[in-house]
Amino acid sequence: MRKEMTYTRVHRPGTKSLWKVLTAAFLISHFSYLISSCARMGSPDGGWYDDTPPHVVGSTPTDKATKVKSKRVTINFNEFIKLEDAQNKVIVSPPQLDMPEIKAAGKRIIIDLKDSLKENTTYTIDFSDAISDNNEGNPMGNYTFSFSTGTEIDTFEVSGYALNAEDLEPIKGILVGLYDVSAFSKAKKDTVGIPDSLVSETGLMPLSDSVFHKQPMIRVSRTNGSGRFTIKGVAPGTYFCYALQDSDGDYVYGQKSEKIGFSHDSIKPSWKPDVRQDTIWLDSLHISNILRVDFTHFLPDDVTLLCFQTPQTDRFLIKTERKEPEKLGFFFSYGSDTLPRLRGLNFNADSAFVVEPSAKLDTIYYWLRDTALVNMDTLRIEALYQTTDSTGQLVEKLDSCIEFLAKTPYAKRMKEQQKKYDEWFKKEQKKKKRGEPYDSIMPSEKLKPRINPTGSIAPNQTIRIEMPAPLLVCDTAAIHLYTKIDTLWYEANRTIRQTGPRAYALQADWNEGAEYSLEIDSAAFQSIYGLVSDPIKQGLKVKTEDDFSTLSVSVDGAKPDTATIMVQVLNSGDKVMLQMPVVDGTAEFRYLTPGKYYLRAFVDFNGNGVWDTGDYDQDLQAEPVFYFPEVVECKAKWDVSRKWTLDALPRYKQKPLAITKQKPDKQKQLRDRNAQRAKEKGIEYLKGKGINVGK
């Protein structure tokens, strides 16, 4: 039987029709790809990244326009943008007492100035690096918009650095601005009592009146992470430069807590044509090209302001506290030469205290002698102490009732003591059951002095003994120091002096390499609460000179007429380890523990051995500070010497970056991700074949 086959006729188009079908299919698929690509951020499918920063396509008014009357500025961009931290990064100059409104809206930034516009004045709106595109975050770079209400626009710039006067740390975010010299009073260079060095070349004394206290700066900028500032839109003229950490936003120095910087040197803005080198990087390791670029170099560009806080001389009571039941604390904002006078309201305060004041009498602890008072949860005191009135004079103030509440109530302390007793009793009962020796009376708590240092010491070191509470008895005859000679121990000479209500210092002529034994008899110390010390035996070994390094620093430059230069050895945390004065041009440090150190120096004008801050109203700068720009490595058995010209480098270049805590801002950079993508897609090969691949 024959099987029937069924055939279906298929229409086959010609070659021309087939090409049309394939072309249509390609266009549809390509169009779909473009739609999907445009709908995605970034390039997850291997396409091209958007690495192009936004740019300005227009503004109202136009950039650098003159005769502007409107207080609204609108800047248009070629794409959607975002504005980062406008309140801190965007600076409007002249300073605006009424904060302007600055906002990003789609492809534009709108600035509404609230203050009235000043006549014949150049306005600058410095955006710094706050502008980037909305999708990919491509930074626009530093951008400044300017306009003038007059017929001319001012274009000078003044740049420099604001540093912390005490440690030359760059200060980020401090306000730096200019005053025209016409705002200040005239002062003759031969004025009685005014050194020539304090009068600028203009013959003006910038501190001869209170302009800084009353008038805002005429042009301002803010420092970056390197302490660098650039004041733009400056007119020709002569100026004084000031820095202000403006805590209340009024652009004047009104509070002693505000950090400030000022200079007696006047500045005159200028410019010169100059050439710089711009490096074009092929990648992070290879340079593609170095270009010579002409630019306008504005001067001065190295103004350095050393900033400080004026001493807080106003005295007032900050707080009182009773963290520990046995002592009361008074904390004042500034010292005095008179202790407070106290009267107990719910107890008799006569002879009730052992007083432990700080050196400046700004922190005072009152130790309670009587344990009955220690056990009282609440003590009420009437206090008469010195405070500063509205005229700045010290007057006596009476606090009629100050309550001191024990942080840990008496009942809770008793409960904790009972818990300790129960634990001790349980342990002793276990010993009793096992037939082991045991105690039936709990040993009393012992006084535990703290001795520092222990173990190995340097030949020039002092032993410090600190007590946990003031002493009723200190039997110095019960403190013995023995030295080992051959195999025998001999008593060594030592001196003991009290350095505070709870502190003692033991000094001796230590022999290098020798062994010593510090031995303190039982009950040598007794606290005002009746606690006595156990016997103490502490071994000491004196290191030899071979264990140390000697550092000799020869200093010149920054020549004070009569003042002393103090040199400090710093660790990697910028903390002072040792300090010595310069004598006959040299500061010498013996018995220096091997390691890496840094050097700082200051000019000690008043000879008190410590760095002193400045005072604006007294026309007093902070004592000058300098840093040695290199690390100094000291090794055992080495005699290390360094020559140091203090002012060889400008102050903003002195402090080593390794110990600088305020690091420079990380620069926002365009991410050239398409170069890598091109390699991935083989574009270099296509270009080599002469194929135009576009972007």
C-alpha positions as CSV (number, residue, x, y, z in Angstrom):
1,M,0.0,0.0,0.0
2,R,1.5,3.3,-1.0
3,K,1.8,6.1,1.6
4,E,0.6,9.5,0.5
5,M,2.9,12.4,1.2
6,T,1.6,16.0,1.8
7,Y,3.8,19.0,0.8
8,T,3.3,22.6,1.7
9,R,4.5,25.3,-0.6
10,V,6.9,27.8,1.0
11,H,7.3,31.3,-0.5
12,R,11.0,32.1,-0.9
13,P,11.7,35.8,-1.5
14,G,14.3,37.0,-3.8
15,T,17.7,38.2,-2.7
16,K,16.6,41.9,-2.5
17,S,13.6,41.0,-0.3
18,L,15.8,38.9,2.0
19,W,18.2,41.8,2.6
20,K,15.3,44.0,3.6
21,V,14.1,41.5,6.1
22,L,17.5,41.1,7.7
23,T,18.1,44.9,7.8
24,A,14.7,45.4,9.5
25,A,15.5,42.7,12.1
26,F,19.0,44.3,12.8
27,L,17.5,47.8,13.2
28,I,14.8,46.5,15.6
29,S,17.3,44.6,17.7
30,H,19.8,47.5,17.7
31,F,17.1,50.0,18.6
32,S,16.0,47.8,21.5
33,Y,19.6,47.6,22.8
34,L,19.9,51.4,22.7
35,I,16.7,51.8,24.7
36,S,17.8,49.3,27.3
37,S,21.3,50.8,27.5
38,C,20.0,54.3,28.0
39,A,17.7,53.1,30.8
40,R,20.7,51.7,32.9
41,M,23.1,53.6,35.1
42,G,26.8,52.8,34.6
43,S,27.7,50.0,32.2
44,P,26.9,46.6,33.6
45,D,26.7,45.1,30.1
46,G,30.2,46.1,28.9
47,G,29.2,49.4,27.2
48,W,30.8,52.7,27.7
49,Y,30.9,54.6,31.0
50,D,30.0,58.3,31.4
51,D,33.3,59.8,32.6
52,T,32.6,63.3,31.4
53,P,32.2,66.0,34.1
54,P,29.3,68.5,33.8
55,H,30.0,71.9,32.4
56,V,28.3,75.3,32.4
57,V,26.2,76.1,29.3
58,G,24.9,79.5,30.5
59,S,24.0,81.6,33.4
60,T,21.9,84.6,34.5
61,P,23.6,87.0,34.9
62,T,26.6,85.8,32.8
63,D,29.8,85.0,34.5
64,K,31.9,88.1,35.2
65,A,29.0,90.3,34.3
66,T,29.1,94.0,35.4
67,K,26.3,96.4,36.6
68,V,24.4,93.5,38.1
69,K,21.3,94.5,40.2
70,S,19.6,91.1,40.7
71,K,20.2,89.1,43.9
72,R,19.4,85.8,42.2
73,V,22.0,83.9,40.2
74,T,21.1,80.9,38.0
75,I,23.8,78.7,36.6
76,N,22.8,76.1,33.9
77,F,24.7,72.9,33.2
78,N,24.6,70.4,30.3
79,E,23.4,67.5,32.5
80,F,21.7,66.8,35.9
81,I,24.0,67.8,38.7
82,K,24.2,67.5,42.5
83,L,25.7,69.9,45.0
84,E,27.6,68.5,48.0
85,D,27.6,70.1,51.4
86,A,26.9,73.6,50.1
87,Q,26.7,75.1,53.6
88,N,30.4,74.4,54.2
89,K,31.9,74.2,50.8
90,V,30.3,77.2,49.0
91,I,31.7,80.5,50.0
92,V,30.1,83.8,49.0
93,S,32.3,86.9,49.2
94,P,31.8,89.6,50.4
95,P,30.5,87.6,53.4
96,Q,26.7,87.4,53.8
97,L,25.4,88.0,57.3
98,D,22.0,86.7,56.2
99,M,22.8,83.2,54.9
100,P,22.1,82.9,51.1
101,E,19.9,80.1,49.8
102,I,21.9,77.8,47.5
103,K,20.3,74.8,45.9
104,A,20.6,72.4,43.0
105,A,17.5,71.8,40.8
106,G,17.9,69.4,37.9
107,K,20.4,70.9,35.5
108,R,20.8,74.2,37.4
109,I,22.0,75.8,40.6
110,I,20.1,78.7,42.0
111,I,21.6,81.2,44.4
112,D,19.4,83.7,46.2
113,L,21.4,86.3,48.1
114,K,19.5,87.7,51.1
115,D,21.8,90.7,52.0
116,S,21.5,93.9,50.0
117,L,24.0,94.2,47.2
118,K,26.9,96.6,47.8
119,E,27.7,99.3,45.2
120,N,30.7,98.9,43.0
121,T,31.6,95.5,44.5
122,T,32.8,92.3,43.0
123,Y,30.9,89.2,44.2
124,T,32.4,85.7,44.0
125,I,30.6,82.4,44.6
126,D,33.3,79.8,45.2
127,F,31.9,76.3,44.8
128,S,35.2,74.6,45.5
129,D,34.7,70.9,44.4
130,A,31.1,70.7,45.5
131,I,29.6,70.2,42.0
132,S,29.4,66.8,40.3
133,D,27.1,65.1,37.8
134,N,24.1,63.3,39.3
135,N,24.5,59.8,37.9
136,E,28.2,58.9,38.0
137,G,29.5,61.5,40.5
138,N,32.1,63.0,38.0
139,P,33.6,66.0,39.7
140,M,33.5,69.3,37.9
141,G,36.6,70.5,39.7
142,N,37.0,73.8,41.5
143,Y,34.6,76.3,40.1
144,T,34.0,80.0,40.9
145,F,31.3,82.3,39.6
146,S,31.7,86.1,39.8
147,F,29.9,89.3,38.9
148,S,30.1,92.9,39.8
149,T,27.6,95.6,40.8
150,G,29.9,98.2,39.3
151,T,31.4,98.8,35.9
152,E,34.6,96.8,36.6
153,I,35.2,93.3,38.0
154,D,38.1,92.6,40.4
155,T,40.2,89.5,39.6
156,F,43.1,89.6,42.0
157,E,43.6,86.6,44.3
158,V,45.4,86.2,47.7
159,S,46.5,82.7,48.9
160,G,48.2,81.2,51.8
161,Y,47.9,78.9,54.8
162,A,46.3,78.9,58.2
163,L,48.1,76.8,60.8
164,N,47.6,76.0,64.4
165,A,50.3,78.1,66.2
166,E,51.1,75.5,68.9
167,D,51.9,72.5,66.6
168,L,51.7,73.9,63.0
169,E,48.8,71.6,62.2
170,P,46.9,72.7,59.1
171,I,43.4,74.1,60.1
172,K,40.6,72.9,57.9
173,G,37.5,75.0,57.5
174,I,38.7,78.2,59.2
175,L,37.5,81.5,57.7
176,V,40.3,83.7,56.3
177,G,39.6,87.2,55.0
178,L,40.9,90.7,54.3
179,Y,40.4,94.1,55.8
180,D,41.3,97.2,53.8
181,V,43.9,99.2,55.7
182,S,41.6,102.3,55.5
183,A,39.5,100.6,58.2
184,F,42.4,101.0,60.7
185,S,43.8,104.0,62.6
186,K,47.1,105.6,61.7
187,A,50.0,104.9,64.0
188,K,53.4,106.5,63.8
189,K,56.4,104.2,63.8
190,D,58.0,106.3,66.5
191,T,55.0,105.8,68.8
192,V,56.3,105.4,72.4
193,G,56.2,101.8,73.6
194,I,55.5,100.3,70.1
195,P,58.4,98.4,68.7
196,D,59.2,99.0,65.0
197,S,58.8,95.3,64.3
198,L,55.1,95.6,65.2
199,V,54.4,98.4,62.7
200,S,53.9,97.4,59.1
201,E,55.6,99.2,56.2
202,T,52.4,101.2,55.6
203,G,52.9,102.9,58.9
204,L,49.6,101.4,60.1
205,M,49.0,99.4,63.3
206,P,46.4,96.8,62.4
207,L,45.5,96.4,66.1
208,S,45.3,100.1,67.0
209,D,41.5,99.8,67.3
210,S,38.7,97.2,67.5
211,V,37.9,96.7,63.8
212,F,38.2,92.9,64.1
213,H,35.6,93.0,66.9
214,K,33.1,95.2,65.1
215,Q,33.3,94.9,61.3
216,P,33.1,91.8,59.1
217,M,36.0,91.1,56.7
218,I,35.4,92.5,53.2
219,R,36.4,89.3,51.3
220,V,36.6,85.8,52.7
221,S,37.6,82.2,51.9
222,R,37.8,79.0,53.8
223,T,40.7,76.6,54.2
224,N,40.9,73.1,52.8
225,G,42.5,70.0,54.4
226,S,46.0,71.4,53.8
227,G,45.1,74.7,55.6
228,R,45.3,76.3,52.2
229,F,43.0,79.3,51.3
230,T,42.5,81.4,48.2
231,I,40.6,84.7,48.5
232,K,39.2,85.7,45.1
233,G,37.8,88.8,43.5
234,V,40.2,91.1,45.3
235,A,40.5,94.7,44.2
236,P,43.9,96.5,43.9
237,G,44.9,98.0,47.3
238,T,46.6,97.3,50.6
239,Y,45.1,94.8,53.1
240,F,45.6,93.0,56.4
241,C,44.8,89.3,56.5
242,Y,42.9,87.6,59.4
243,A,41.7,84.2,60.3
244,L,38.6,83.4,62.4
245,Q,37.0,80.2,63.5
246,D,33.6,81.9,63.4
247,S,31.4,80.0,65.9
248,D,28.5,82.4,65.8
249,G,28.5,83.3,62.1
250,D,28.8,87.1,62.4
251,Y,32.2,87.3,60.7
252,V,33.7,89.3,63.6
253,Y,35.8,88.2,66.6
254,G,33.4,88.2,69.5
255,Q,34.2,85.2,71.7
256,K,37.5,84.2,73.3
257,S,36.7,80.6,72.4
258,E,37.0,81.5,68.7
259,K,40.4,80.6,67.2
260,I,42.0,83.5,65.4
261,G,45.1,84.5,63.4
262,F,46.4,87.9,62.5
263,S,49.5,89.5,61.0
264,H,51.0,92.9,61.3
265,D,52.3,92.7,57.7
266,S,50.2,94.3,55.1
267,I,49.8,92.8,51.6
268,K,49.3,94.2,48.2
269,P,47.8,91.9,45.6
270,S,49.6,91.6,42.2
271,W,50.1,89.2,39.4
272,K,52.7,88.0,36.9
273,P,52.6,85.7,33.8
274,D,54.0,82.3,34.6
275,V,54.4,78.8,33.3
276,R,53.5,75.5,35.0
277,Q,54.0,71.9,34.1
278,D,50.9,69.7,33.8
279,T,51.5,66.0,33.8
280,I,49.3,63.8,31.6
281,W,49.2,60.2,33.0
282,L,48.7,57.2,30.8
283,D,47.8,55.2,33.9
284,S,48.6,55.3,37.6
285,L,52.3,54.4,36.9
286,H,53.1,55.8,33.4
287,I,53.3,59.4,32.2
288,S,51.9,60.1,28.8
289,N,53.1,63.7,28.4
290,I,54.2,66.8,30.3
291,L,52.8,70.0,29.1
292,R,54.0,73.6,29.7
293,V,50.9,75.7,30.4
294,D,50.9,79.5,30.6
295,F,48.9,80.9,33.5
296,T,48.4,84.0,35.5
297,H,50.2,83.8,38.8
298,F,48.5,85.8,41.5
299,L,50.6,87.1,44.5
300,P,51.0,86.8,47.4
301,D,50.4,83.1,47.5
302,D,52.2,82.2,50.7
303,V,50.5,84.3,53.4
304,T,50.8,82.3,56.6
305,L,48.6,82.9,59.6
306,L,49.5,81.2,62.9
307,C,46.2,80.7,64.7
308,F,45.5,80.4,68.5
309,Q,42.9,80.8,71.1
310,T,43.2,83.7,73.5
311,P,43.6,82.5,77.1
312,Q,40.3,82.1,78.9
313,T,41.0,84.4,81.8
314,D,37.3,84.8,82.9
315,R,36.9,82.7,86.0
316,F,33.7,80.9,86.7
317,L,32.6,77.7,88.3
318,I,32.2,75.1,85.6
319,K,31.0,72.2,87.7
320,T,31.2,70.3,91.0
321,E,31.3,66.5,91.4
322,R,31.6,63.7,93.9
323,K,32.6,60.7,91.7
324,E,34.2,59.0,94.7
325,P,32.5,59.3,98.1
326,E,35.7,60.4,99.9
327,K,36.4,63.5,97.8
328,L,34.6,66.6,96.5
329,G,35.7,68.3,93.3
330,F,35.5,72.0,92.2
331,F,36.3,72.8,88.6
332,F,36.9,76.4,87.5
333,S,37.4,77.9,84.0
334,Y,40.6,79.7,85.2
335,G,42.9,79.8,88.1
336,S,43.1,82.1,91.1
337,D,45.4,82.9,94.0
338,T,42.8,82.3,96.6
339,L,41.1,79.0,97.6
340,P,37.3,78.9,98.0
341,R,36.1,79.1,101.6
342,L,33.6,76.4,102.5
343,R,31.0,76.1,105.2
344,G,29.1,72.9,105.8
345,L,25.3,73.2,106.0
346,N,24.6,69.7,107.2
347,F,28.0,69.0,108.8
348,N,30.8,70.8,110.5
349,A,33.4,71.7,107.8
350,D,36.0,72.9,110.2
351,S,39.2,70.8,109.6
352,A,37.1,68.4,107.6
353,F,39.2,68.4,104.5
354,V,42.6,67.7,103.1
355,V,42.9,70.1,100.2
356,E,44.5,69.0,96.9
357,P,44.7,72.0,94.5
358,S,46.1,72.0,90.9
359,A,49.0,74.4,90.3
360,K,46.8,77.1,88.9
361,L,44.0,76.5,91.5
362,D,41.5,75.9,88.7
363,T,40.8,72.3,89.8
364,I,40.5,71.6,93.6
365,Y,39.8,68.4,95.4
366,Y,38.6,68.3,99.0
367,W,39.3,64.9,100.6
368,L,37.0,64.2,103.6
369,R,39.0,63.3,106.7
370,D,36.2,61.7,108.6
371,T,34.8,58.4,107.4
372,A,31.4,59.4,108.9
373,L,31.2,62.2,106.3
374,V,32.4,59.8,103.6
375,N,29.4,57.6,104.5
376,M,26.9,60.4,104.1
377,D,25.2,60.3,100.7
378,T,24.5,64.0,100.6
379,L,26.7,66.8,101.7
380,R,25.5,70.4,101.5
381,I,28.1,73.2,101.3
382,E,28.0,77.0,101.2
383,A,31.0,78.2,99.0
384,L,32.6,81.6,98.7
385,Y,34.9,81.9,95.7
386,Q,36.3,84.3,93.2
387,T,34.6,84.8,89.9
388,T,34.7,87.3,87.0
389,D,32.0,89.9,86.8
390,S,30.6,91.6,83.7
391,T,33.4,94.2,83.8
392,G,36.1,91.5,83.8
393,Q,37.1,92.1,87.4
394,L,37.5,89.3,90.0
395,V,34.8,89.5,92.7
396,E,33.7,87.2,95.4
397,K,30.6,85.1,94.8
398,L,28.6,83.2,97.3
399,D,26.9,79.9,96.4
400,S,24.5,79.4,99.2
401,C,23.9,75.7,98.7
402,I,25.9,73.2,96.6
403,E,24.8,69.6,97.0
404,F,27.4,66.8,96.6
405,L,25.7,63.5,96.0
406,A,27.8,60.4,96.2
407,K,27.8,58.6,92.9
408,T,27.5,55.3,94.7
409,P,25.1,55.4,97.7
410,Y,26.3,54.2,101.1
411,A,23.8,51.3,101.1
412,K,25.1,50.0,97.8
413,R,28.7,50.3,99.0
414,M,27.8,48.3,102.1
415,K,26.2,45.7,100.0
416,E,29.3,45.4,97.8
417,Q,31.4,45.1,101.0
418,Q,29.1,42.4,102.3
419,K,29.4,40.5,99.0
420,K,33.2,40.6,99.3
421,Y,33.0,39.3,102.8
422,D,30.7,36.5,101.9
423,E,33.0,35.4,99.1
424,W,36.0,35.5,101.5
425,F,34.1,33.6,104.2
426,K,33.0,30.9,101.8
427,K,36.5,30.4,100.6
428,E,37.9,30.1,104.2
429,Q,35.1,27.7,105.2
430,K,36.2,25.4,102.3
431,K,39.7,25.5,103.6
432,K,38.4,24.6,107.1
433,K,36.5,21.6,105.8
434,R,39.6,20.3,103.9
435,G,41.6,20.6,107.1
436,E,43.8,23.4,105.7
437,P,44.9,26.5,107.5
438,Y,42.2,29.2,107.4
439,D,41.5,32.7,108.8
440,S,38.6,33.6,111.0
441,I,39.0,37.3,110.7
442,M,39.0,39.0,107.3
443,P,42.2,40.9,106.7
444,S,41.8,44.6,106.5
445,E,42.3,46.4,103.2
446,K,45.9,47.6,102.6
447,L,47.2,50.9,101.2
448,K,48.8,50.3,97.9
449,P,51.3,52.9,96.7
450,R,52.1,53.0,93.0
451,I,55.8,53.0,92.1
452,N,57.0,54.2,88.7
453,P,59.2,53.2,87.0
454,T,60.0,49.6,87.9
455,G,62.6,47.2,86.5
456,S,65.1,48.9,84.3
457,I,65.8,52.7,84.7
458,A,67.9,55.3,83.1
459,P,70.9,56.8,85.0
460,N,69.1,60.2,85.2
461,Q,65.7,58.9,86.2
462,T,63.6,59.7,89.3
463,I,61.5,57.1,91.1
464,R,57.9,58.4,91.7
465,I,55.7,57.1,94.5
466,E,52.0,57.9,94.3
467,M,49.4,57.3,97.0
468,P,45.7,56.5,96.4
469,A,44.7,58.9,99.2
470,P,46.3,61.6,101.3
471,L,48.6,60.4,104.0
472,L,48.4,60.7,107.8
473,V,51.9,59.2,108.2
474,C,54.8,59.0,105.8
475,D,57.9,57.5,107.6
476,T,60.7,58.3,105.2
477,A,63.2,56.6,107.5
478,A,61.3,53.3,106.6
479,I,62.2,53.8,102.9
480,H,65.6,52.1,102.1
481,L,67.6,51.9,99.0
482,Y,70.4,49.3,98.7
483,T,73.0,48.8,96.0
484,K,74.8,45.6,95.1
485,I,78.6,45.7,95.0
486,D,80.1,42.4,94.0
487,T,77.9,39.9,96.0
488,L,77.1,42.2,98.9
489,W,74.3,44.7,99.4
490,Y,75.0,48.2,100.9
491,E,72.7,51.0,101.7
492,A,72.8,53.8,99.2
493,N,72.2,57.5,99.6
494,R,68.8,58.7,98.5
495,T,66.7,61.8,98.9
496,I,62.9,61.8,99.2
497,R,60.8,64.9,98.7
498,Q,57.0,65.5,98.6
499,T,55.8,66.8,95.2
500,G,52.1,66.8,96.0
501,P,49.5,65.9,98.7
502,R,49.7,62.3,97.5
503,A,53.0,62.2,95.6
504,Y,56.7,61.7,96.5
505,A,59.9,61.6,94.5
506,L,63.0,59.4,95.3
507,Q,66.3,60.5,93.7
508,A,69.7,58.9,93.9
509,D,73.1,59.1,92.2
510,W,72.6,55.9,90.1
511,N,75.6,54.0,89.0
512,E,75.4,52.7,85.4
513,G,74.9,48.9,85.2
514,A,74.4,48.6,89.0
515,E,71.6,46.7,90.7
516,Y,69.5,48.3,93.4
517,S,66.8,47.2,95.7
518,L,64.1,49.6,96.9
519,E,62.7,48.3,100.2
520,I,59.9,49.9,102.2
521,D,59.0,48.7,105.7
522,S,55.5,47.7,106.7
523,A,53.3,50.5,107.8
524,A,55.7,53.1,106.3
525,F,52.6,54.8,104.9
526,Q,49.2,55.3,106.6
527,S,46.3,57.1,104.9
528,I,43.9,59.5,106.6
529,Y,41.4,56.6,106.5
530,G,43.7,54.4,108.6
531,L,44.9,52.1,105.8
532,V,48.5,51.1,106.1
533,S,50.9,49.8,103.5
534,D,52.4,46.3,103.3
535,P,56.2,45.8,103.1
536,I,57.4,46.5,99.6
537,K,60.6,45.2,97.8
538,Q,61.3,46.4,94.3
539,G,64.3,45.5,92.2
540,L,65.9,48.1,90.0
541,K,68.6,47.7,87.3
542,V,70.3,50.9,85.9
543,K,71.0,50.7,82.2
544,T,74.4,51.7,80.8
545,E,75.1,54.5,78.4
546,D,75.6,51.9,75.7
547,D,71.8,51.2,76.0
548,F,71.0,54.7,74.9
549,S,71.6,57.3,72.2
550,T,72.8,60.9,72.6
551,L,71.2,63.6,70.4
552,S,72.8,66.9,69.9
553,V,70.9,69.6,68.1
554,S,72.7,72.7,66.9
555,V,70.1,75.5,66.5
556,D,70.3,78.9,64.7
557,G,67.8,81.2,62.9
558,A,64.8,82.9,64.4
559,K,67.2,84.9,66.6
560,P,65.5,86.2,69.7
561,D,67.4,88.9,71.5
562,T,67.1,87.7,75.0
563,A,64.6,84.8,74.9
564,T,65.4,81.1,75.2
565,I,64.8,78.6,72.5
566,M,63.3,75.3,73.9
567,V,63.8,72.1,71.8
568,Q,61.4,69.2,72.2
569,V,61.9,65.6,71.2
570,L,58.6,64.1,69.9
571,N,57.4,60.6,69.3
572,S,55.5,59.4,66.3
573,G,52.2,60.7,67.9
574,D,53.6,64.3,68.0
575,K,53.8,64.0,71.8
576,V,56.6,65.6,73.8
577,M,59.0,63.0,75.3
578,L,61.9,65.3,76.4
579,Q,62.6,69.1,76.4
580,M,65.8,71.0,76.8
581,P,66.8,74.7,76.4
582,V,69.4,75.7,73.8
583,V,72.6,76.7,75.6
584,D,75.5,78.1,73.6
585,G,73.6,77.2,70.4
586,T,73.0,73.6,71.3
587,A,70.4,71.5,72.9
588,E,71.7,68.1,74.1
589,F,69.6,65.0,75.0
590,R,71.4,62.2,76.9
591,Y,70.0,58.7,77.6
592,L,67.6,58.8,74.8
593,T,65.9,55.4,74.2
594,P,66.7,54.1,70.7
595,G,63.9,54.9,68.2
596,K,62.7,57.4,65.6
597,Y,61.9,60.9,66.8
598,Y,60.8,64.3,65.6
599,L,61.9,67.7,66.7
600,R,59.9,70.8,67.6
601,A,61.2,74.1,69.0
602,F,59.5,77.2,70.4
603,V,60.8,80.7,71.4
604,D,60.2,81.0,75.2
605,F,59.8,84.8,75.4
606,N,58.7,84.9,79.1
607,G,61.1,82.1,80.3
608,N,58.5,79.9,82.0
609,G,59.6,76.8,80.1
610,V,56.2,76.2,78.4
611,W,54.6,77.4,75.2
612,D,52.3,80.3,75.6
613,T,49.4,81.3,73.4
614,G,48.7,84.8,72.1
615,D,46.2,87.5,73.0
616,Y,44.6,89.7,70.3
617,D,43.5,92.5,72.6
618,Q,47.0,92.7,74.1
619,D,48.6,92.7,70.6
620,L,50.4,89.5,71.5
621,Q,51.2,86.7,69.1
622,A,51.6,83.2,70.3
623,E,55.2,82.1,70.9
624,P,56.8,81.0,67.6
625,V,56.9,77.3,66.9
626,F,59.2,75.4,64.4
627,Y,59.5,71.8,63.3
628,F,62.5,70.0,62.0
629,P,61.3,68.7,58.6
630,E,62.9,65.2,58.9
631,V,62.7,62.2,61.1
632,V,65.7,61.6,63.4
633,E,66.7,58.0,64.0
634,C,68.6,57.3,67.2
635,K,70.4,54.0,67.7
636,A,72.0,52.5,70.8
637,K,75.6,53.6,71.3
638,W,75.2,56.3,68.7
639,D,75.9,60.0,69.1
640,V,73.5,61.7,66.7
641,S,73.9,65.3,65.7
642,R,71.7,67.6,63.7
643,K,72.1,71.2,62.5
644,W,68.8,73.1,62.4
645,T,68.1,76.5,60.9
646,L,64.7,77.2,62.3
647,D,63.4,79.5,59.6
648,A,65.1,77.7,56.6
649,L,61.7,76.6,55.4
650,P,58.4,78.5,55.5
651,R,56.3,77.4,58.4
652,Y,53.7,75.6,56.2
653,K,56.4,73.3,54.8
654,Q,58.1,72.4,58.1
655,K,55.9,69.8,59.8
656,P,56.6,66.2,58.6
657,L,53.5,64.6,57.0
658,A,54.1,61.5,59.1
659,I,53.1,63.3,62.3
660,T,50.5,65.7,60.7
661,K,47.1,64.6,61.9
662,Q,45.1,66.9,59.5
663,K,45.8,65.2,56.2
664,P,45.2,66.9,52.8
665,D,41.8,66.5,51.3
666,K,41.6,63.6,48.9
667,Q,41.3,65.1,45.5
668,K,38.3,64.2,43.5
669,Q,39.4,62.8,40.1
670,L,37.7,61.7,36.9
671,R,37.7,58.0,36.6
672,D,39.0,57.1,33.1
673,R,37.2,53.7,33.1
674,N,36.7,53.7,29.3
675,A,40.4,53.1,28.7
676,Q,40.2,49.7,30.5
677,R,36.9,49.0,28.9
678,A,38.4,49.7,25.5
679,K,41.1,47.1,26.2
680,E,38.4,44.6,27.2
681,K,36.5,45.2,24.0
682,G,39.6,45.0,21.8
683,I,39.2,48.6,20.6
684,E,43.0,49.1,20.2
685,Y,43.0,46.2,17.7
686,L,40.1,47.8,15.7
687,K,41.8,51.2,15.7
688,G,44.9,49.5,14.4
689,K,42.9,48.2,11.5
690,G,41.8,51.8,10.7
691,I,38.2,51.2,11.9
692,N,36.6,54.3,13.3
693,V,34.9,53.1,16.5
694,G,33.8,56.5,17.9
695,K,33.4,56.8,21.7
